[in-house]
Amino acid sequence: MNEFKNRVYTGDGNCRYESLKDVQLVPEPYIAPPRLAEAVNDALYLRRPLLLEGEPGCGKTRLAYAVAYELGYSLKECYIRSTSRAQDLLYTYDAVQRLYDIQEKKISDSQDKILARRDYVELGKLGEAIELSQNNIPSVVLIDEIDKADIDFPNDLLLVLDKLQFEVDEVKGWKFDALQGKTSEERRDFLPLIIITSNREKELPQAFLRRCLFYYIDFPQEEELTNIVTSHFQKAISPLFEEALKKFWKLRHQKSFPWRKKPSTSEFINWLRLLERDELKNKLTPKQLAEIDLSQLPYFDTIVKTQNDLNALDKLKGLK
């Protein structure tokens, strides 16, 4: 009996399972709301890609780290660029280096054996995950910011996401197959869990969306934000953090002007780190922070990211 089928994601930031061989687990203090944890487990059961959308900085990427940590699986990270090709996620073949080596051999009249074509093949992160699955080892694959790529990129991924197999064209007969001739249901516990993030810079094709589960990560409620802070700092929320949370909540939800870029969770965490540093140096107390006008809060560079928003802060004068 394989024990992978019993592994579920709880979203509390704790790892309850023994990590797989050669997997170095790095604790990830990520607190997921129950609905998000449920979406992850649905994707885990169906082994369908989980597409995440939400404001930048809301934790889409970190969720993949947290899921890999909690499940004890390795994380294969694919960070997408505008020039990314779907095949690059599977493998790359260095034909130029091979040609160079052949020419070098001729010039030096070396008797060394020419390296085989497969020696010039390097698996991409998705390719590595499929190879692991072929050997009955599950993993988590992060395809980050898929909307950065050309519109053909998600279309080119469709077949791979369905089949979880590929062939190296340059090496005859070299194939990787996560399904091993069985159905995805039969191989479910060994297949990679694929988490895809998007900032909606481009619309994704309908055919691609059809193959994914979808979840929109909302900004956390005040109580959830408190739990996130507690998890990140590994201690009960301090009076300074309690006051900072009130200020941040008021600032983010102010009605005096529309934000061009609302402050996110990750920016709030960074802001707290700077406030904590000032408290440790006796430069700031909870009472002093409470008395500061919203338009004069310290370290706006960590939470306000456009000049328009900075200029608009004047409209908050007198608000605390």
Helices and strands as residue ranges (DSSP letters): G 4-6, H 34-46, E 50-54, H 60-71, E 74-79, G 86-89, E 91-93, H 95-108, G 117-120, E 121-123, H 125-134, E 139-144, G 146-148, H 152-163, E 165-167, E 175-177, G 188-190, E 193-198, H 206-210, E 213-217, H 222-233, H 239-252, H 265-280, H 286-290, G 294-296, H 300-303, H 307-312, G 313-316
